[in-house]
Amino acid sequence: MRHIILVCLMLLGWHASQAINTIAIDAPPAVLENSITRITLTDVSALLTQACNCTVQYGTTGDVVLKLPAIDTTRANQPNRFSKNFTQYPYLQYPDHDYTWRASASGSGIVMTLETPSYQGIAFGLYGLLQEHLGFKFYHPKETIIPKLITWPLPKDFSWEAKARFDKKGFHLHTMHPLELTQQLLNHEFEGGIAEVNEYLDWLVRNGQNYFEFNLLEGISRKYWPAYAQQFVDYGKSRGIIMGVDVSLHMLQQNAYKLYEGFPKSWRPKQKQIDRNLDWLMAIGWDVVNMEFSSTEFSEGNVTKKEQQRLHITDVITNKYGAKLMGRKHVVKKDNMMVGANQENGYAMSEQEKQLDANRGILIHTVMFYTATEESAPVYGNENLKHMMDELNKEIKQRETWYYPESAYWITFDNSIPMYLLPYLGGRLDDIDTMAKHGVPGHVTFSSGWEWGYWTIDWSIARWSWDHTYGEKTAKHNPTEYLEELFGDKIGEYFAKQHRLHEAYLKRDNLMQYMVGMNITDEVASEQLNLPFHPRPRWMYRYLRYKADQLTLDSVRIEGVRPLLNFHDKSMALTQEYSPFFAAVKDSALSRLLGELVLALDITALRAQHRSLTIEGLLQKREAELNGGIKPKKAAAPFLIDAEAVRLNGIKIVEQVEGHYRYPVWLLARRHWSHTVYYFGYLYTTSNLHFWLREEKQVSNDRYGPFYRNIWHIFRTVGVVD
């Protein structure tokens, strides 16, 4: 839609191609001195020089002049347009940063005038101009598409307004998992680590983002890590980014950094430990501390004691360090809690404590590709996630509230299988629209890896956090618009059709219950430990093998096996139909990107085919026992042979895609020591299609328990051992 509006403007307005020999940047001295704009101008100048192969200089004369405003710092530091809606409680201030570009003719050249009230707005305005209108694509921290700017592409009467949909917008890197930047953030000895973290911070600003956080884990060097972290924290702040860190009060899971340890690890009183650790942590200069107050996602603990500790921590972080304390609301309902579900909150706050507690913000968390408003989201024991929307509407009245969705869910749902799940695009856009309509001031995305196409999700989310208005028309968004922007209308049509196919089969018809890999909790016998994280099949595989009747077997074929095959066939048919258009892409960088995404969609289709074959093999075994005659193992054999062939085809795709990983393969997809509880990269299970092979062997060997071919160190993950 944005492109159609721009074309119409060009047709209606006078537009002759302006040759580019010189681009001048007309900037007031204070803009050249401020770190936010100084770093941006250095970067933008280099990008433009590379694109136009021309002279980019500071001054007032050129074929194109980018005229930047003087900033009134007094005005910039006033409460912004978002905070004016939330005067009833303390609000984390950030300067207004909407911006407008207006073009005008000047002699034989063009003057592009930027209007914005802050240095942050200048930075976002410059990068916005490059990405939204000059052909630059900041799609990945390590890769950028740089156009050839021979002539200036915008008309001389061009006008465009960009308006932030959220005050705070950015990403949480879930470094409890061994992701691209986990080691670089946590290991002070990682070679080139600071440069790679800063590279990601650059990507955030280039895409109009102003918030960053990650999980701090136990095991970092208390002596050397703070000075290491100080470098990227200072750099992020110099770029206008709000820098956050995620810690826990006493979380047992996944090696989370704890503000206190219990007996026998520590004899010190809890409050002394908390104060000592906060002094150590806050010396680095964090703007936000996102704190987990529960010991696990499924436990609530002693509510009264937790409230008292939370008030103390709020006081210290707010009044001693001048930072913002945030906490997250998990998707687990109280009824599904393992511990603390029946405890009433018997702690009555005084009025003074209520005022203090209002300083604490909250992040409303949702998981996977499900939205906060749709009818079906079968995750974490829920029918849907509408209760999270209810929580948001309640909390936003009493504290600063941000939305906190996911762009990937590692472990067993998406890139670890691997699957490139396009419903993430539709889900995230739908939630962004919802949250913007509700006036939610913050949107922080929980990110779990960028390979196998997941960079497209984070990149789209970042760009959807802005509205663009031309004249009186605000451009409308759609889930696959940036894929269309990259590859053109016809290939964009391919991704749109694949998106609709994924939405229909994987989400609406819930084929995800078969596509996911099984968690340990899915296969454990204990009802108390049989926690439902992701969508589950109606009948577990052990039941189908030993107890199912013929009616049940037929039902599994109708709702599982056949739809899986239909999904595979339709997806692969789409790829075949559009392959001539893929071949017509001549640009080598675009061709490689397109090939990567098509292979990711192909392996998603193969996953469905493989799953249909292993499930059918299982059903054949049970049927053989019910009907007599052929032996169960022999009945399953043809399907398992076909499943193996599909898996081997999948391995070939994996090997091809691994050759284009942006970070070292050993870091992402091989075994190695890690600060996390997982001693391998987040794509290790992808490298050998672990879950695919495990499912074949389960059916072949009749092994359906959680410890069969298990790669997770269970006791380390849940915090029983270090």
Summary of the structure (lengths in Angstrom):
residues: 722
radius of gyration: 26.7
end to end distance: 52.8
largest distance: 91.4
contacts: 2440
relative contact order: 0.08
helix: 46%
strand: 14%
